[in-house]
Amino acid sequence: MIGTRTRFVVTICAGSFLLFLVQPMIARMALPRLGGAPSVWNSAMLVYQALLLAGYAYAHLLGRVPARRQALIHLGLFLISAIFLPIGLMGWQPSADIEPALWVLWLLGASIGPLFFVVAAQAPLLQRWYALSEGRDPYPLYAASNLGSFAGLIAYPLLVEPLLALKAQSILWSLGYGALFFLVYMSARRLPADSPGEVAVEASDAPPPGTRRMLHWLALSAVPSGLMLATSLYLTTDIVAMPLLWIVPLGLYLLSFSLAFAAGRGGADFCVSIAPLILLIGACIAFTGGVHFPVFIALGIVAVLFVASTALHARLYELRPAPAHLTRFYLLMSVGGMLGGLFCALIAPLIFDWTYEYPILLAAAALLLPDREAALRLPRLIWENPQRRVWLATIILLIGLILSLVGGGLVPGLDTQIFKTISFVTIIGLSIVALGHRWLTAGMLVYLMLCLSGWEKLSQSASGMLTRSYFGVYGVANRDADRGAGERILFHGTTLHGIQNRAKDRELDPTSYYAPASGVGLAMRNAPALFGPRARIDVVGLGAGTLACYIRPGQTWHFYEIDPAMVAIARDPADFTFLSRCQPRANIIIGDARMTLARQPVGGADLLVIDAFSSDSIPMHLLTREALDIYGRRLARNGVLLIHISNRYLDLRPVVAGDAAAAGWHVRLRHYLPDKRDADRNYAASIWVALSRDPAQLDRLVALSGREQWQYLKPRPGFSAWTDDHASILPVLKIRP
C-alpha cells in the first residue's frame, strides 16, 4: 500500500513535470506560425506567468471551502478542461486589423489556458490537502514539486523533442494529464470527511502575515527570479552563446527551491553562510565578459546564481507562515517571481542599453541576505564593538568609492595598472571585512563591480556606443586605430557581427564572413553571369550592411531584418557606411524572415541569402523542410539559395543536406579559410551552402568560381531532415567547439 506522503509527493511531482514540459512544447508548436521574434516569446512568458498566478490565486480562494468540496470543484475543473485535449494551438487566424501582440496573448491563452491553469493550481492545493490529511508540515513537498519541474525542464530538449514529433508530444502530454487526474483523485480520497468544524480546524490560530512580511516575501521571490533570467541573458550574450545553455540557469533556479525547502537544512544553511563570499565572485565577473576564460567565468556565474538563489529561498522558507496561510504564501511567491521576470524581460531592455540588471540584482541579493555573524574570524573581531560600527562603516564606504574611481582609471595620475591592481586588492580586503553586514557588503559589491570595468561600461553607455533591443545588446567600437586607420566593429556580446576598414581605399571592401572568396562572395560576384544584369537579390539578415556593397547597376535588392535597432546601426554613417555609400535607399523589410518572405511575390528573387543566425544560436524554424519550401516559393525556378552555416557549437551541414535531399534540391558547400594576407584584410573563415532546384545553375556557379572552390554535400546516413513537426539540435552538437 502506498503511503499518504508518497502519494502526495508523486502527484505533486507529476503535475510540476507536466507544467514545465508544456512550456517549451507550446513554444515549439508556435514557432512556425508566430515567428521567432522575442516579442512573441515575451508574450508567451506573460501568458505562462499570468496563468500560473491565476492558478495560485484559485488555490488560495478555494481554501475557503471545506476540503471535500475543494476536491469536487478541482476534479470537476480537471474534467471540463479535458475538452481542450489533445493539447495544441488553435487553428484561428488573426484579422488584418488586430494588434499582433494581443493576438499572440489571445491565441496562447485560449489554446492552453484551461489546461495550464488547472495543472498550475494543483501544487499549492495538494500541499494544503496534505496538511489536512496528515497534520504535518507541507512545505517540504514544495521541494518535491521543484524536482518535478526540473525533470520536466530537462526531459523536453534531451528526450521528448529528439524522439517524438509534435503530434506524438501532444498525445504524450494528454496521457500525462489523464494520469495526473487519477493521482489527484487518489490524493483527494485521503481528505477527512466534511464536518462543521473542518474549516475551523484548517484555519489555525496563527495570525495572518502582516504587510511588511508579505512585501519581504515578494522581494525574496523577485530577486532570484530576475537573477535567473539576467544570468541566462548575460551567459548567452556576453560569455558563450551555446544552444541549450538556457537550461542551466533555469534548472539551478528550480533546484535551489528543492534545497531551500527540504526538511534537511544542512545544504541550505551552508549556502546561506557562503553566499556573501560567492556574491564577491559574482561582482568580480559581472562586467568582465568571457573573452579570455569563458568556461571558467560561465561556471562562476552559474555558481553565483545557485548559491544566491538557495540562500534567498532559504530565507523565504524561514519566513514561511503557518499551513493555514500556505496558499497566500505561494500566491505572493508567484507574484514576486512574475515581477522579477517582468523587470528582466520587459523593463530592463527599455531602460538599459546593456545588461545592467545583472549587477543590480547581485547588489539586491546582498541586501536581502540576513545579517549574520561573519564566517571568518577577522571580521568578527573588527565588528564586535558596537560603538565602532557606524564610523567604521562610513570610512569603509568612502574609501571604497575612492578606490573604485582609481581602479576604473578615472583619477588623473593614478590610472596606471599598478594603482588599478592595488585598488582592486584593497576593495577585496574591505569586502571581506564587511562580511556579515548586508548593507556594507552590498556597497562594497557595487564598488568592486565599478572598479572592474563598471565605470568603463557606464562611459560606453554615456558615449552612445551601446544599443539594446529585445533581440540583444549591440556595441560599435573602433579597433586597432593605433596601427593606422583601424577598423570599425559591430559586436553582440563576444560575437563579432561586422567589420569595416576605416582606410578610405578599403572602406567599402566586404569583410568578415562575406569576403570575396567566401561562398556568398563568389555567388555575388558571379550574379551578373548567372542571372543577367537585372538580377533580383534578397538578403535575410542585415548586420552592418556589408553585403550591400556587392550591388551592381541594374540589380534589385531587398533586405530582411528582424531587429529595428540593427537597421538603425547599419543606416547611421557615423557607425558604418556600407549602406549609406553603396545602397542609401536600400529596401529593408522588418520582421521575422520566414513570415515576411512568405508574404512576398512568388518567384521574385534570383539569389536568396540566409544569414539570420545571430551569434552562435540559431532560429530553428529557418532551417526546416517547410522553411525551404518558403524559400523555394520566393526563388525563381533557376534561382540559387545561399545559407550561412558557420557555427562554433553546431554542425549544420547534415541539416541543410537532409532538407535539400527531402525536397529534391541540389547542393554545394564552400568552406573558406583565409590565409595570413586575407586575415590581415579582416576576412574570416566561413561555411556557406549553395542550393538550387536547377543543377545546371549550380554547375555554372561552380565553373565560374573555380571547381576547387566548391564541394559536394551529401546527406548524413540516418539523419532525419528537420521539419516543423520534428527537429532537435542534439544530433548536430559538436563535441568540441
Buried (B, 14 or more C-beta within 10 A) or exposed (E): EEEBBEBBBBBBBBBBBBBBBBBBBBBBBBBBBBBBBBBBBBBBBBBBBBBBBBBBBBBBEBBEBBBBBBBEEBBEBBEEBBEBBEBBBEEEEEEEEEEBEEBBBBBBBBBBBBBBBBBBBBBBBBBBBBBBBBEEBBBBBBBBBBBBBBBBBBBBBBEBBBEBBBEEBBBBBBEBBEEBBEBBBBBBEBBBEEEEEBBEEBBEEEEEBEEEEBEBBBBBBBBBBBBBBBBBBBBBBBBBBBBBBBBBBBBBBBBBBBBBBBEEBEBBEBBBBBBBBBBBBBBBBBBBBBEEEBEEBBEBBBBBBBBBBBBBBBBBBEBBBBBBBBBBBBBBBBBBBBBBBBBBBBEBBEEBBBBBBBBBBBBBBBBBBEEBEBBBEEBEEBBEEEEEBEEBBEEBBEBBBBBBBBBBBBBEEBBEEEBBEBBBEBBBEBBBBBBBBBEBBBBBBBBBBBBBBBBBBBEBBEEEBBBBBBBBBBBBBEBEEEEEBBBBBBBBBBBBBBBBBBEEEBBBBBBBBBBBBBBBBBBBBBBBEBBEEEBBBBBBBBBBBBBBBBBEEEBBBBBBBBBBBBBEBBBBEEBBBBBBBBBEEBEBBBBBBBBBBBEBEEBBBBBBBBBBBBBBBBBBBBBBBBBBEBBBBBBBEBBBBBBBBBBEBBBBBBBBBBBBBBBEBBBBBBBBEBEEEBEEBBBBBBBBBBBBBBEEBBBBBBEBBEEEBBBEBEBBEEBBBBBBBBBBBEBBBEEEE
